[in-house]
């Protein structure tokens, strides 16, 4: 069982996933900082505040913390918007590089290699005999 566990941990998929989790954690810190330190102050400029948690709706003796819910929605929308633009940029860059690689690959495929030329000549010589 220990050998199976070691083999499982050593597989590339598990290591790739672990690296992805670490990168996602680091990326989360960057996105949160962007939202909290740059975007929310801009929102505060237009709304007067970045903190909506003070909004409370009281019904009888019950307090509904509507502000916390609004704050969560605003934070979610800001983070989703930032991630959308980041992923859109990554997709654009990826498409740009994929097109360049595809053009390079097509040029290489169109031109036969030296080996293919020699094999073609040998084949033609054998046919003529």
C-alpha positions in Angstrom: 0.0 0.0 0.0 2.9 2.4 0.7 4.3 1.7 -2.7 1.0 2.5 -4.4 0.7 5.7 -2.4 4.3 6.7 -3.4 3.5 5.9 -7.0 0.3 8.0 -6.8 2.1 11.0 -5.3 4.9 10.7 -7.9 2.6 10.8 -10.9 2.8 14.0 -12.9 -1.0 14.8 -12.6 -0.7 15.1 -8.8 2.3 17.2 -9.0 0.7 19.4 -11.7 -2.4 19.8 -9.5 -0.3 20.7 -6.4 1.6 23.4 -8.4 -1.8 24.7 -9.7 -3.1 25.0 -6.2 0.0 26.9 -5.1 -0.2 29.2 -8.1 -3.9 29.8 -7.6 -3.3 30.8 -4.0 -0.6 33.3 -5.1 -2.9 34.6 -7.9 -5.7 35.0 -5.4 -3.6 37.3 -3.3 -2.8 39.4 -6.4 -6.5 39.6 -7.5 -7.7 40.4 -4.0 -5.1 43.2 -3.7 -6.2 44.6 -7.1 -9.8 44.6 -6.1 -9.3 45.9 -2.6 -6.5 48.4 -3.2 -7.3 49.7 -6.7 -10.8 49.0 -7.8 -12.7 49.5 -4.6 -11.2 53.0 -3.9 -12.5 53.9 -7.4 -15.9 52.6 -6.4 -15.7 54.6 -3.2 -15.1 57.7 -5.2 -18.4 57.3 -6.9 -20.4 55.8 -4.0 -18.8 57.5 -1.0 -17.7 54.3 0.7 -16.2 50.9 0.0 -17.8 49.4 3.1 -21.4 48.5 2.8 -21.5 46.4 6.0 -23.1 49.2 8.0 -26.4 48.8 6.1 -28.8 47.1 8.4 -32.5 46.4 7.9 -34.4 46.0 11.1 -37.7 44.2 11.2 -39.1 44.2 14.7 -36.3 42.9 17.0 -34.5 41.2 14.1 -31.6 42.8 12.3 -30.9 41.8 8.8 -27.3 42.4 7.9 -28.1 43.4 4.3 -24.8 45.3 4.1 -22.7 42.1 4.5 -24.6 40.5 1.7 -24.2 43.6 -0.6 -20.4 43.7 0.3 -20.0 40.0 -0.6 -21.8 40.6 -3.9 -19.8 43.6 -4.8 -16.5 41.8 -3.9 -17.6 38.8 -6.0 -18.5 40.9 -9.0 -15.2 42.9 -8.8 -13.1 39.7 -8.5 -15.1 38.0 -11.3 -14.6 41.1 -13.5 -10.9 41.1 -12.9 -10.6 37.4 -13.6 -12.7 37.8 -16.8 -10.3 40.4 -18.1 -7.2 38.4 -17.1 -8.5 35.3 -18.8 -9.5 37.2 -21.9 -6.0 38.6 -22.1 -4.4 35.2 -21.6 -6.7 33.7 -24.3 -5.7 36.5 -26.7 -2.0 36.0 -26.0 -2.4 32.2 -26.4 -4.2 32.6 -29.7 -1.5 34.9 -30.9 1.2 32.5 -30.1 -0.7 29.5 -31.4 -1.2 31.3 -34.8 2.5 32.0 -35.0 3.4 28.4 -34.1 0.8 27.1 -36.6 2.3 29.2 -39.4 5.8 28.0 -38.5 4.6 24.3 -38.4 2.9 24.7 -41.8 6.1 26.1 -43.3 8.1 23.2 -42.0 5.5 20.7 -43.2 5.4 22.2 -46.7 9.1 21.8 -47.1 10.3 18.2 -47.2 13.2 17.4 -45.0 16.6 16.3 -46.4 15.8 12.8 -45.2 12.5 12.7 -47.1 14.2 13.9 -50.2 16.8 11.2 -50.0 14.2 8.5 -49.3 12.2 9.7 -52.3 15.2 9.5 -54.6 16.0 6.0 -53.3 12.4 4.9 -53.9 12.5 6.3 -57.4 15.8 4.6 -58.2 14.4 1.3 -57.0 11.3 1.7 -59.1 13.4 2.3 -62.2 15.4 -0.9 -61.9 
